Amino acid sequence: MLTNTVGFNNFVIEIKQKILSAQYNALKRVNKELIALNWEIGKSIVETQASLGWGKSVVKNLADELQKEFVGIKGFSERNLWNMRNFYLEYKDNEKLQTLSAEIGWSHNVVIFQKANDNLIVSLRHYLAT
């Protein structure tokens, strides 16, 4: 039996904090990987459309194929592939925005480039460039 209850309680709190910290760090790393994946998919779509002259149907066809292969995994809908493409196009010329985009979740990135008006994006780019 533990005779030092306060010491044990502090020990438990310390271990819980370590677990929570590790979980948070793991989620941040996973988020960065997912943002990088979405960036690469968007870039591939843009580059393939440009080099092969493919139109909009490539996105729908790609979504169909990815959903067949990765059953039950969310994120490969036609709409989200368009988001990936637009994400790449929106941030490709601004390294600071690319870096910052990896620090927030995908849904937040989508809201930023979909909902922000052009003046806000121009202002943000100008601010980050200085």
C-alpha positions as CSV (number, residue, x, y, z in Angstrom):
1,M,0.0,0.0,0.0
2,L,1.3,3.5,-0.9
3,T,1.8,5.6,2.2
4,N,2.5,8.8,0.2
5,T,-0.8,9.4,-1.4
6,V,0.1,13.0,-2.4
7,G,3.3,11.8,-4.1
8,F,1.4,9.1,-6.0
9,N,-1.3,11.5,-7.1
10,N,1.4,13.9,-8.4
11,F,3.0,10.9,-10.2
12,V,-0.3,10.0,-11.9
13,I,-0.8,13.6,-13.0
14,E,2.7,13.7,-14.4
15,I,2.1,10.5,-16.4
16,K,-1.2,11.7,-17.7
17,Q,0.4,14.9,-18.9
18,K,3.1,13.0,-20.7
19,I,0.4,10.8,-22.4
20,L,-1.6,13.8,-23.5
21,S,1.5,15.6,-24.7
22,A,2.5,12.6,-26.8
23,Q,-1.0,12.3,-28.2
24,Y,-1.1,16.0,-29.2
25,N,2.4,15.8,-30.8
26,A,1.3,12.7,-32.8
27,L,-1.8,14.5,-34.0
28,K,0.3,17.4,-35.1
29,R,2.6,15.1,-37.1
30,V,-0.3,13.3,-38.7
31,N,-1.9,16.6,-39.7
32,K,1.3,17.8,-41.3
33,E,1.5,14.6,-43.3
34,L,-2.1,14.9,-44.4
35,I,-1.6,18.5,-45.5
36,A,1.5,17.5,-47.4
37,L,-0.4,14.6,-49.1
38,N,-3.2,17.0,-50.1
39,W,-0.6,19.4,-51.4
40,E,1.0,16.7,-53.5
41,I,-2.3,15.4,-54.9
42,G,-3.4,19.0,-55.8
43,K,0.0,19.6,-57.4
44,S,-0.2,16.4,-59.4
45,I,-3.7,17.2,-60.6
46,V,-2.6,20.7,-61.8
47,E,0.6,19.5,-63.5
48,T,-1.2,16.5,-65.2
49,Q,-4.0,18.7,-66.4
50,A,-1.5,21.2,-67.8
51,S,1.0,18.7,-69.4
52,L,-1.6,16.3,-70.9
53,G,-4.3,18.8,-71.6
54,W,-6.9,16.9,-69.4
55,G,-10.0,18.7,-68.4
56,K,-12.3,18.6,-65.4
57,S,-13.3,15.0,-65.8
58,V,-9.9,13.8,-64.6
59,V,-10.8,14.9,-61.1
60,K,-14.1,13.0,-61.1
61,N,-12.5,9.9,-62.6
62,L,-9.6,10.1,-60.1
63,A,-12.1,10.4,-57.2
64,D,-14.0,7.4,-58.4
65,E,-10.9,5.3,-58.7
66,L,-9.5,6.4,-55.3
67,Q,-12.8,5.7,-53.6
68,K,-12.9,2.2,-55.0
69,E,-9.3,1.5,-53.8
70,F,-9.6,3.2,-50.4
71,V,-13.1,2.1,-49.3
72,G,-14.2,3.7,-46.1
73,I,-11.4,6.3,-46.1
74,K,-12.8,9.8,-46.2
75,G,-11.1,12.6,-48.1
76,F,-11.0,11.4,-51.7
77,S,-14.3,12.8,-52.9
78,E,-14.5,14.8,-56.1
79,R,-15.2,17.9,-54.1
80,N,-12.2,17.3,-51.8
81,L,-9.9,16.7,-54.8
82,W,-11.0,20.0,-56.2
83,N,-10.1,21.5,-52.8
84,M,-6.6,19.9,-53.0
85,R,-6.1,21.4,-56.5
86,N,-7.3,24.8,-55.4
87,F,-5.2,24.6,-52.2
88,Y,-2.1,24.0,-54.3
89,L,-2.9,26.8,-56.7
90,E,-3.7,29.2,-53.9
91,Y,-0.5,28.7,-52.0
92,K,2.0,27.5,-54.5
93,D,3.7,30.9,-55.0
94,N,4.0,31.8,-51.3
95,E,6.3,29.7,-49.2
96,K,5.2,31.4,-46.0
97,L,1.6,30.4,-46.6
98,Q,2.7,26.9,-47.4
99,T,4.5,26.6,-44.1
100,L,1.6,28.1,-42.2
101,S,-1.0,25.9,-43.9
102,A,0.7,22.8,-42.4
103,E,0.1,24.2,-38.9
104,I,-3.7,24.1,-39.1
105,G,-6.1,21.4,-40.0
106,W,-7.3,20.6,-43.5
107,S,-10.8,21.9,-42.9
108,H,-9.5,25.2,-41.6
109,N,-7.3,25.6,-44.8
110,V,-10.3,24.9,-47.0
111,V,-12.4,27.5,-45.2
112,I,-9.6,30.1,-45.5
113,F,-9.1,29.7,-49.3
114,Q,-12.8,29.2,-50.0
115,K,-14.4,31.9,-47.8
116,A,-11.7,34.6,-47.7
117,N,-12.4,37.3,-50.2
118,D,-9.7,38.2,-52.7
119,N,-8.8,41.4,-50.9
120,L,-8.2,39.5,-47.7
121,I,-5.9,37.0,-49.4
122,V,-4.0,39.8,-51.2
123,S,-3.6,41.6,-47.9
124,L,-2.4,38.4,-46.2
125,R,0.1,37.6,-48.9
126,H,1.4,41.2,-48.8
127,Y,1.7,41.0,-45.0
128,L,3.5,37.7,-45.1
129,A,5.9,38.9,-47.8
130,T,7.2,41.7,-45.7
